[in-house]
Amino acid sequence: MRSSTLGGNACRSVRERWTGGCQARVVLLAVFAVVWAIAGQASAESAAPEESSLSLGSSRIPADHLQQYSDLALAWMQEYLRIDTTNPPGHEMRAVAFYKKILDQEGIENRAFEYTPGRGDLWARLPHTTAEATRPIILLNHMDVVTSDAAHWKVPPFSGEIKDGWLWGRGAQDMKDEGLAQLVVMVMLKREKVSLDRDVIFLAVADEEAEGTGTDSFITHQRDLLENAEFLINEGGENLLEGGKVKYVGVDVGEKTTFWLHVVAHGRPGHASRPIPDSAPNRLVRALDRILAYRTPLKVLPVVEEFLQDMAPYEPPEEAREYRNIRKAIEDKKFQQDVEKDESLNFLLRDTISLTMMGGSEQTNVIPPEAWANLDVRILPGGDPKALLEAIRRVVDDPNVSVEPLNAEFRQANYSPTNNALYDAIRKVSAKYFPGTPVVPHITSGYTENQRYRPLGINAYGFTPYTATEEEGNTEHGNDERIRVEEVRRGPRILFDVVAAVAAK
């Protein structure tokens, strides 16, 4: 997952926990069905969900079968983590072979597509069993992982070692864990002969951590295999675990989009012993100072408004009043100042600009003819990149400083609604396991490939069946990436219940 991270220490307020100020990943809590004992958390294999009007699909599976699926999940996860799919270069066909072997053994229809040597995607499908079918649901995951330096790990990154109650390995949090859960769900649906009123499609893609060529290739050349799907579940969710309990349940319904800019200042070069007031570096510094002082307009998306209103009961009185009427609050000068200081709330209410790279002379005693900088700009869904670019150019106000997009293509940010069968199933499953816990939609500051699938008419959501403490979550893209063994064992059952709620007859 490519995302902005905020990091942080112990959570100081509900706002910080929900908006991501105390977490490495900004994406907030996705729903999951995990069972807790009265005095703490209990094993999913031995615990039963609280009774309600909704009967979970897994409640009809024999206990010995559930045990077998948990055992398979752990064994397969170890095997999967031992496959090195570091991107670059990727080598995702190694993971394709892993998936394909299991799917073939289970008799699940599947196809592999190697779009460039060593890199490819894998598609699998369980067809509907009813005479009439609704539109399919896709379980999407990416097989590549980011780089890792073994010298800084307690165990080798691709060992799949179990130590101190954790399963260690690159991809344990992002996102081989979710891909594995999706695989086990496919196997559970097949073995238990679950009657389906929609096709369930499994799609593992390459290169998400870099250019997204796997998804682009599949959409371009295998679009028909997506079958006009209605729903898609992908990465993007996070379930923060504190004191043995999950605080909130949430769903990633949308993401901001990147609009990277390249700023170049031009000036007369010369020897550094004789300063040039209008040198390229000086012009660049002045331009960047104006850009960083610029405040993009505050705006309230309906999904953000819904999120803040849902969270108001958990805030102190003053913040609660602001959250309940956020459109009025953003007109208040004091609130505007508070937003600017709160990096975890700021990104929800405006387009953001971050200075990330700078360059100039190759020698200290040389004033260069050009100096440059890169800006990471993130735009809310519905935002206009051209208008923002022109606003930044006006702020710079220097004919010797150019501001241009780094990438020729701009992907419009988007998000999915909360009034459909999948989101409703998430609400109901959450209520089954977490009575009274709010289910909240959220926009993330980072990027997921959901943005590539929504324009196809697919409602795409970030969802994870696993819980993670702040410390565990911070290992994503970091050192000592790991997941608790108990989470690996019960995660597939959690995901199964959500998929069965929306796809089973």
Secondary structure, 3 states (H helix, E strand, C coil): CECCCCCCCCCCCHHHHHHCCCCCCCCCCCCCCCCEECCEECCCCCCCCCCCCCCCHHHHCCHHHHHHHHHHHHHHHHHHHCCCCECCCCCCHHHHHHHHHHHHHCCCEEEEEEEECCEEEEEEEECCCCCCCCCCEEEEEECCECCCCHHHCCCCCCCCCEECCEEECCCCCCCHHHHHHHHHHHHHHHHCCCCECCCEEEEEECCCCCCCHHHHHHHHHCHHHHCCCCEEEECCCCCEEECCEECCEEEEEEECEECCEEEEEECCCEECCCCCCCCHHHHHHHHHHHHHHCCCCCCCCHHHHHHHHHHHHHCCHHHHHHHHCHHHHCCCHHHHHHHHHCHHHHHHHCCEEEEEEEECCCCCCEECCEEEEEEEEEECCCCCHHHHHHHHHHHHCCCCEEEEECCCCCCCCCECCCCCHHHHHHHHHHHHHCCCCCEEEEEECCECCHHHHHHHCCEEEECCCCCECHHHHCCCCCCCCEEEHHHHHHHHHHHHHHHHHHHEC
